[in-house]
Amino acid sequence: MCMELRSGTDWQLILMLSAFGIVIGWLGIVGYTGKIEPILWLLAMIFTTLVIARNSGGTMLVLAVVTDIT
């Protein structure tokens, strides 16, 4: 199977933001987040939206918001 990658895809950014979510999820499973987990997820969503919008020059802001909500 041959998969053609788009040249505009920033895989390092995708992996970094995915790792951020994985760490928060792992901390929640282990029990370190307690009752602040919803706040951590909200902050993570805002952070990732801003990072995606900043790295895309603002052109992907709506897509970043929709992606983070889902």
Secondary structure by P-SEA (a helix, b strand, c coil): cbbbbbccccaaaaaaaaaaaaaaaaaaaacccccaaaaaaaaaaaaaaaaaaaaacccaaaaaaaaaac
